[in-house]
Amino acid sequence: MTTFPASSAEDELAERVAANLAQLRERILEAGRTLESVRIVGVTKTFAPEVVRVAAAAGLSTFGENYVDELEVKRSATSDLDVRWHFLGALQTNKIARIVRAADVVCGVARVRELEKIALLEATPVLYVQVDFTGSAQRNGARVDEVAPLVRRGHELGLEVRGLMTIAPPEPEPARRAFLATSALADELGLVERSMGMSDDLEIALECGTTEVRVGRALFGQRDALGPPRLT
């Protein structure tokens, strides 16, 4: 197997991420949306901090992590960059304080006790309530009928609940229904953000009014099951 110098690997990664980001922006434009109306969140789960650096150099300013350990490491390793961090995973009560300290936006709020725990902390990030349309026990998120009471409770606690987030079912039509319902619910509740759409379903989400898409594979490639990609 050929071994490339670190500089060659770094240049190759930078070119690939820049090309993927340009292609992603083109997908947004082809869907009839403006680049200003849709935030791209680069999901860097399992990828090395160097990937954040090359993506930031290509013009990406928002990144997301599913696990607080990775979020803390990458935020610290890239603290010199002007980027924002979203926490995308389910909230474990014993880790909420760490998540709130490390994230600018916490996207997976699904229970009142999570809001009440966050309200006790000094740091107060922007919050999204996660909506679950699958009914699966394995999926995080509040039922549709639980969302409005959660948003109201967050506001009562003085928290900045700014939007909704959902992970849609994999089939196109159920995904469309979930995205349309999320967007309508956000409108009903007066929420600005609706975080909908990932690499495979972002065109449907764009059609349904998403304000941000969470993209990993379409930007950074397949994740290595043996560990995060390195530049050396």
Secondary structure, DSSP 8 states (H G I E B T S, - for coil): -----HHHHHHHHHHHHHHHHHHHHHHHHHTT--GGG-EEEEE-TT--HHHHHHHHHTT--EEEESSHHHHHHHHHHTTTS--EEEE-S---GGGHHHHHHH-SEEEEE-SHHHHHHHHTSS---EEEEEE-SS--TTS--B-HHHHHHHHHHHHHTT--EEEEEE---SSHHHHHHHHHHHHHHHHHHT--EEE---TTTHHHHHHTT-SEEEESHHHH----TTS-----
